[in-house]
Amino acid sequence: MNTLAISTRHVAFAGKSKVYFRILPININQSSAASSDGDLDQLPDLKFSEEWTAKNAHIECIAFSKDEKLIAVADSAHGLQIFEIQPSSGSRGVWHPLFNSNSYKRLIKLQFTSDGSYLTLLDKQGDIFALRISSDHQNVSKIRKLMGHTSFISNYVACSKLNQIISCDRDEKIRISNFPDGYVIQGFKLGHTESVISVALIETSTKDKQDNVQENRYLLSISVTGVLILWDFLKPISGTETSFLKKRNVKNILSEEVKEAEIQSMKVCLMEGNILVAVTFTGFKKVCIFKISIPSHDIQLVQEVEADSDMLIIEWNEGHGHSITPLLIVYMPQVPSVKWWKPESTILSENDICNFSEEMRDDMKALGEVHKPSSSVPMRKRQTNFEDNLHVYPDQQKSS
């Protein structure tokens, strides 16, 4: 459930029928406290038309462009809308509708490319689509299919800078394809033996003893069983690759209570040249943060943080620079609450970002009700029960 999005200065989180915007705490990025000329200090909340409200739909997922000019929203009635912020007589501006499609598939993930030229979409059948947006936002293309796997695509990351889209699926594969021509396959990364839940791409730099700067690019992937793999993504892709820099089941360094749980999500960011990895688990009120040291590639547990709900939507702040303190935003619609974690903390913190009106609280709780985990797609590999001649998942097997 991707109902949380973060830019440099704002956090956006969805209720059942509205999208709310709040300015990030000042300690995330001191430079973002003062907005540049023409920028808006506080973005207005996004309310939909009466026509949309009459459909009795709910928000499925959202995406926020890096420049904070565009917000995309997909709903349960197969609708997709894109809005552009425009100045108005008030300081907050107004969201202007840019694109509206009411005859599409049910979407579970949206992502703007870093330059804002494309919006990519993942539907509930596991296929990836995209539409192109002109630089002046005056033209939006039709939606077209980019790619699909022979198995369900669980997650992806689209990188316009590298002209690549990296996707993972329920059949253990990570596929690297051209972007936006996704039908051209560059290669595969094969190292998992269970369904791959998430992938992330991250760049960093290190200095050698002579102070020469070395650029690094890493791909991270994690399986439903907790196996985290760090891949070298700087060298050219060629065919099928099985070599990796580091592989470890992160559940082996956690407390006993979560060792049988399935991985729900993974988000990554940089901190002082190292990689921070945040992981959530299905059915557990906990966020676990790991650190991957560069260049040794050691994986260590930083903190197990207790939460107020087992429905956790997480994102790191967009500030990936070395001088910016990373902050993990945790959205819990069932509570409802928006909290955060920062390095060296042992608990989740909050401030007036959580001063919700009763209307907001009801809207956010309603989102939590319609997004219960029971409606999610099973990510365990199917196994054949030859005795009954049925396909079952491991947690459905009969006890002996």
C-alpha positions as CSV (number, residue, x, y, z in Angstrom):
1,M,0.0,0.0,0.0
2,N,1.8,3.1,-1.3
3,T,-0.2,5.8,0.4
4,L,2.8,7.8,1.6
5,A,5.1,10.0,-0.5
6,I,7.9,12.3,0.4
7,S,9.7,15.2,-1.4
8,T,12.4,17.5,-0.2
9,R,10.1,19.7,1.9
10,H,6.8,17.9,2.2
11,V,5.2,14.6,3.3
12,A,2.0,13.6,1.6
13,F,-0.2,10.9,3.0
14,A,-3.6,9.6,1.9
15,G,-6.8,9.1,3.7
16,K,-9.7,7.1,2.1
17,S,-10.8,10.1,0.1
18,K,-8.3,13.0,0.5
19,V,-4.5,13.5,0.3
20,Y,-2.9,15.6,3.1
21,F,0.3,17.6,2.9
22,R,2.5,18.6,5.8
23,I,5.9,20.4,5.9
24,L,8.7,18.0,7.1
25,P,10.3,18.8,10.4
26,I,13.0,21.5,10.1
27,N,15.8,19.2,11.3
28,I,15.5,17.0,8.2
29,N,16.9,19.7,5.9
30,Q,17.8,23.1,7.3
31,S,18.1,24.5,3.8
32,S,14.5,23.6,3.0
33,A,13.0,25.8,5.8
34,A,13.3,28.8,3.6
35,S,11.5,28.2,0.3
36,S,13.0,29.6,-2.9
37,D,11.3,32.4,-4.9
38,G,8.0,31.2,-6.3
39,D,7.8,28.1,-4.2
40,L,4.9,27.6,-1.8
41,D,5.6,27.2,1.9
42,Q,2.7,24.9,2.6
43,L,0.9,22.8,-0.1
44,P,-2.9,22.6,0.2
45,D,-4.7,19.3,0.9
46,L,-6.1,17.6,-2.1
47,K,-9.9,17.2,-2.2
48,F,-11.6,15.4,-5.0
49,S,-14.7,16.4,-7.0
50,E,-18.3,15.5,-6.0
51,E,-18.3,13.2,-9.1
52,W,-15.4,11.2,-7.7
53,T,-16.9,11.1,-4.2
54,A,-20.1,9.7,-5.7
55,K,-18.2,6.6,-6.9
56,N,-17.6,5.6,-3.3
57,A,-14.1,4.7,-4.2
58,H,-11.0,4.9,-2.0
59,I,-7.4,5.8,-2.7
60,E,-5.1,3.0,-3.6
61,C,-1.8,4.7,-4.0
62,I,-0.1,8.1,-4.5
63,A,3.1,9.5,-6.0
64,F,4.7,12.9,-5.5
65,S,7.1,14.4,-8.1
66,K,10.5,15.4,-6.8
67,D,9.9,19.1,-7.6
68,E,6.6,19.0,-5.7
69,K,4.7,20.3,-8.7
70,L,2.7,17.1,-9.5
71,I,0.7,14.6,-7.4
72,A,-0.7,11.4,-8.9
73,V,-3.5,9.4,-7.3
74,A,-5.0,6.0,-8.2
75,D,-8.3,4.8,-6.8
76,S,-10.2,1.5,-6.3
77,A,-12.6,2.4,-9.1
78,H,-9.7,2.0,-11.6
79,G,-9.2,5.7,-11.9
80,L,-5.9,7.6,-12.3
81,Q,-5.7,11.4,-11.8
82,I,-2.7,13.7,-12.0
83,F,-2.8,17.2,-10.4
84,E,-0.5,20.2,-10.8
85,I,0.0,22.8,-8.2
86,Q,-0.7,26.3,-9.4
87,P,-0.4,29.7,-7.7
88,S,-3.5,31.4,-6.4
89,S,-4.4,34.5,-4.4
90,G,-3.7,32.4,-1.2
91,S,-0.2,31.4,-0.2
92,R,-1.0,27.7,-0.5
93,G,-2.0,27.6,-4.2
94,V,-4.5,25.3,-5.7
95,W,-4.3,21.8,-7.2
96,H,-5.3,21.9,-10.9
97,P,-6.4,18.6,-12.7
98,L,-4.0,17.7,-15.4
99,F,-5.0,14.1,-16.3
100,N,-7.9,11.9,-15.6
101,S,-8.5,8.3,-16.7
102,N,-11.6,6.4,-15.4
103,S,-11.3,3.2,-17.5
104,Y,-8.1,1.6,-16.4
105,K,-6.9,-1.3,-14.2
106,R,-6.6,-1.2,-10.5
107,L,-3.2,0.2,-9.6
108,I,-1.0,-0.6,-6.6
109,K,2.1,1.5,-7.2
110,L,2.9,4.8,-8.8
111,Q,6.3,6.4,-9.4
112,F,7.5,9.6,-11.0
113,T,10.9,9.4,-12.6
114,S,13.4,11.8,-11.0
115,D,13.1,14.3,-13.8
116,G,9.3,14.1,-13.8
117,S,9.1,13.2,-17.4
118,Y,7.3,9.9,-16.8
119,L,4.8,8.4,-14.4
120,T,5.1,4.7,-14.1
121,L,2.3,2.4,-12.9
122,L,2.1,-1.1,-11.5
123,D,-1.3,-2.8,-11.6
124,K,-2.7,-5.6,-9.5
125,Q,-2.1,-8.2,-12.2
126,G,1.6,-7.5,-12.0
127,D,2.2,-5.5,-15.2
128,I,4.0,-2.1,-15.5
129,F,2.7,0.8,-17.6
130,A,3.8,4.4,-18.1
131,L,2.7,7.8,-19.5
132,R,4.9,10.7,-20.6
133,I,4.5,14.2,-19.3
134,S,5.9,17.2,-21.2
135,S,8.3,19.5,-19.3
136,D,5.7,22.3,-19.3
137,H,3.0,19.9,-18.1
138,Q,0.8,20.9,-21.1
139,N,0.8,17.4,-22.7
140,V,0.3,14.0,-21.1
141,S,0.5,10.9,-23.3
142,K,-1.8,7.9,-23.3
143,I,-1.0,5.1,-21.0
144,R,0.9,2.3,-22.6
145,K,2.2,-1.0,-21.3
146,L,6.0,-1.2,-20.7
147,M,6.5,-4.8,-19.7
148,G,5.3,-7.8,-17.8
149,H,6.9,-11.0,-16.4
150,T,5.8,-14.5,-16.7
151,S,5.1,-14.2,-13.0
152,F,3.6,-11.5,-10.8
153,I,5.8,-8.3,-10.6
154,S,6.0,-7.4,-6.9
155,N,7.9,-4.2,-7.2
156,Y,10.1,-2.1,-9.5
157,V,12.2,1.0,-9.7
158,A,12.4,3.2,-12.9
159,C,15.5,5.2,-13.5
160,S,15.4,7.7,-16.4
161,K,19.1,8.7,-15.7
162,L,20.2,5.1,-16.6
163,N,17.4,4.4,-19.0
164,Q,16.6,1.3,-17.0
165,I,13.8,-0.2,-15.2
166,I,14.6,-2.9,-12.6
167,S,11.7,-5.2,-11.6
168,C,11.3,-8.2,-9.3
169,D,8.8,-11.0,-9.2
170,R,7.3,-13.8,-7.3
171,D,9.5,-16.4,-9.1
172,E,12.8,-15.2,-7.6
173,K,13.9,-13.1,-10.6
174,I,15.2,-9.6,-10.9
175,R,15.0,-8.3,-14.4
176,I,16.8,-5.2,-15.9
177,S,15.1,-3.8,-19.0
178,N,15.4,-0.7,-21.1
179,F,13.4,2.3,-20.1
180,P,11.0,3.3,-21.5
181,D,11.3,0.4,-24.0
182,G,10.7,-2.3,-21.4
183,Y,10.4,-5.1,-23.9
184,V,14.2,-4.9,-24.5
185,I,15.7,-7.0,-21.7
186,Q,19.3,-6.3,-20.7
187,G,19.7,-9.1,-18.2
188,F,18.7,-10.8,-15.0
189,K,20.0,-10.9,-11.4
190,L,19.5,-14.4,-10.0
191,G,20.5,-15.0,-6.3
192,H,17.2,-15.5,-4.5
193,T,15.4,-18.8,-3.9
194,E,12.1,-17.2,-2.8
195,S,9.8,-14.4,-4.0
196,V,11.5,-11.1,-4.3
197,I,9.5,-8.4,-2.4
198,S,11.4,-5.2,-3.2
199,V,14.3,-3.7,-5.1
200,A,16.1,-0.4,-4.6
201,L,18.8,1.5,-6.5
202,I,21.3,3.8,-4.7
203,E,24.4,5.7,-5.5
204,T,27.3,6.7,-3.2
205,S,30.9,7.7,-3.4
206,T,34.0,6.8,-1.3
207,K,37.6,8.1,-1.1
208,D,40.7,5.9,-1.2
209,K,43.9,6.6,0.7
210,Q,45.0,9.1,-1.9
211,D,41.6,11.0,-1.6
212,N,40.5,9.8,-5.0
213,V,36.8,9.7,-5.3
214,Q,35.3,6.4,-6.4
215,E,31.6,6.3,-7.5
216,N,29.6,3.3,-6.5
217,R,26.1,2.2,-7.6
218,Y,24.3,-0.6,-5.8
219,L,21.2,-2.6,-6.2
220,L,19.5,-4.0,-3.1
221,S,16.9,-6.7,-3.1
222,I,15.0,-8.6,-0.4
223,S,12.9,-11.7,-0.5
224,V,9.8,-12.6,1.4
225,T,11.9,-14.8,3.7
226,G,14.3,-11.9,4.6
227,V,17.3,-12.6,2.4
228,L,18.9,-9.3,1.6
229,I,21.3,-9.1,-1.4
230,L,23.7,-6.3,-2.3
231,W,24.6,-6.2,-5.9
232,D,27.3,-4.2,-7.8
233,F,25.3,-2.2,-10.3
234,L,28.1,-0.1,-11.7
235,K,29.5,-2.7,-14.1
236,P,27.6,-3.4,-17.3
237,I,24.7,-5.8,-17.4
238,S,25.2,-8.9,-19.6
239,G,22.9,-11.8,-19.6
240,T,22.2,-13.7,-16.4
241,E,24.3,-12.8,-13.4
242,T,24.5,-14.7,-10.1
243,S,27.5,-13.0,-8.4
244,F,26.8,-10.5,-5.7
245,L,28.7,-8.5,-3.1
246,K,26.8,-9.6,0.0
247,K,23.9,-12.0,0.9
248,R,22.4,-12.4,4.3
249,N,19.1,-13.3,5.9
250,V,18.5,-10.3,8.1
251,K,16.0,-12.2,10.2
252,N,18.9,-14.2,11.7
253,I,20.1,-11.1,13.6
254,L,16.6,-10.1,14.9
255,S,14.7,-11.1,18.0
256,E,13.0,-14.5,17.9
257,E,9.5,-13.2,17.6
258,V,9.9,-11.9,14.0
259,K,12.0,-14.8,12.6
260,E,8.9,-16.6,11.2
261,A,7.3,-13.4,9.8
262,E,7.2,-12.5,6.2
263,I,8.9,-9.3,4.9
264,Q,6.3,-6.7,4.0
265,S,8.4,-3.8,2.6
266,M,11.9,-2.4,2.3
267,K,13.1,1.2,1.9
268,V,16.7,2.4,1.7
269,C,18.7,5.7,1.9
270,L,22.3,7.0,2.4
271,M,23.9,8.1,5.6
272,E,27.5,9.3,5.7
273,G,28.3,7.1,2.7
274,N,26.7,4.0,4.2
275,I,23.3,2.5,3.3
276,L,20.4,2.4,5.8
277,V,17.8,-0.3,5.1
278,A,14.3,-0.1,6.8
279,V,12.2,-3.3,6.8
280,T,8.6,-4.0,8.0
281,F,7.0,-7.4,8.6
282,T,3.5,-8.7,8.0
283,G,1.5,-8.7,11.2
284,F,4.2,-7.1,13.4
285,K,4.2,-3.7,15.0
286,K,7.9,-3.2,14.4
287,V,10.3,-1.4,12.0
288,C,13.8,-2.8,11.8
289,I,16.7,-0.6,10.5
290,F,19.9,-2.1,9.2
291,K,23.2,-0.5,8.1
292,I,25.3,-1.7,5.2
293,S,28.9,-0.4,5.7
294,I,30.7,0.8,2.6
295,P,33.1,-0.5,1.3
296,S,33.2,-3.6,3.7
297,H,29.6,-4.5,2.9
298,D,28.9,-5.7,6.4
299,I,25.2,-5.8,7.4
300,Q,24.4,-4.8,11.0
301,L,21.2,-4.3,12.9
302,V,20.9,-0.6,14.0
303,Q,17.6,-0.6,15.8
304,E,14.3,-2.5,16.2
305,V,11.7,0.2,16.7
306,E,8.3,-0.6,18.2
307,A,5.2,0.9,16.4
308,D,1.6,1.4,17.3
309,S,0.2,-0.7,14.5
310,D,1.0,-3.6,12.2
311,M,-0.1,-1.6,9.2
312,L,3.1,0.5,8.5
313,I,3.8,2.5,5.4
314,I,7.4,3.8,5.4
315,E,9.5,6.2,3.4
316,W,12.9,7.9,3.9
317,N,13.2,11.6,3.3
318,E,14.4,12.6,-0.1
319,G,17.6,14.2,1.2
320,H,20.2,11.7,0.1
321,G,23.1,14.1,0.5
322,H,26.0,13.5,2.9
323,S,25.2,16.6,5.0
324,I,21.5,15.8,5.6
325,T,20.3,13.7,8.5
326,P,18.1,10.9,7.1
327,L,14.7,10.5,8.6
328,L,12.3,7.5,8.3
329,I,8.7,8.6,8.1
330,V,6.2,6.0,9.4
331,Y,2.5,6.4,8.5
332,M,0.0,4.3,10.5
333,P,-3.5,5.0,9.1
334,Q,-5.3,2.6,11.5
335,V,-4.1,4.7,14.6
336,P,-4.0,7.2,12.8
337,S,-0.5,8.7,13.2
338,V,2.5,10.0,11.3
339,K,5.8,9.5,13.2
340,W,9.5,9.3,12.3
341,W,12.7,7.7,13.3
342,K,16.2,9.3,13.1
343,P,19.6,7.7,13.7
344,E,20.5,7.1,17.3
345,S,16.9,7.2,18.3
346,T,15.2,4.2,20.0
347,I,11.6,5.2,19.5
348,L,9.4,6.9,16.9
349,S,8.9,10.6,17.4
350,E,6.1,13.0,16.5
351,N,5.2,16.7,16.8
352,D,2.4,19.0,15.5
353,I,2.5,17.2,12.1
354,C,0.0,14.9,13.9
355,N,-2.5,17.6,14.9
356,F,-5.3,16.0,12.9
357,S,-8.9,17.2,12.8
358,E,-11.6,14.7,13.6
359,E,-12.5,14.7,9.9
360,M,-8.9,13.8,9.0
361,R,-8.7,11.1,11.6
362,D,-11.9,9.5,10.4
363,D,-10.7,9.6,6.8
364,M,-7.3,8.0,7.7
365,K,-8.9,5.3,9.8
366,A,-11.3,4.5,6.9
367,L,-8.3,4.0,4.6
368,G,-6.8,1.5,7.1
369,E,-10.1,-0.4,7.1
370,V,-10.2,-0.8,3.3
371,H,-6.5,-1.7,3.1
372,K,-6.5,-4.6,5.5
373,P,-3.6,-7.1,4.9
374,S,-6.0,-9.9,4.0
375,S,-6.7,-8.3,0.7
376,S,-3.0,-8.3,-0.4
377,V,-1.5,-10.7,-3.0
378,P,0.2,-13.8,-1.5
379,M,3.9,-13.6,-2.1
380,R,5.1,-17.0,-1.0
381,K,5.9,-19.4,-3.8
382,R,3.2,-22.0,-4.5
383,Q,4.1,-25.6,-3.7
384,T,2.3,-28.6,-5.1
385,N,0.6,-30.9,-2.7
386,F,0.7,-34.2,-4.7
387,E,-1.5,-36.0,-2.2
388,D,-4.4,-33.7,-2.9
389,N,-3.2,-32.5,-6.3
390,L,-3.6,-28.9,-5.2
391,H,-1.4,-25.8,-5.3
392,V,-0.9,-24.5,-1.8
393,Y,1.2,-21.9,0.0
394,P,3.6,-23.0,2.8
395,D,1.4,-21.5,5.5
396,Q,-1.6,-23.4,4.2
397,Q,0.0,-26.8,4.4
398,K,-1.7,-29.5,6.5
399,S,0.0,-30.2,9.8
400,S,1.1,-33.8,10.1
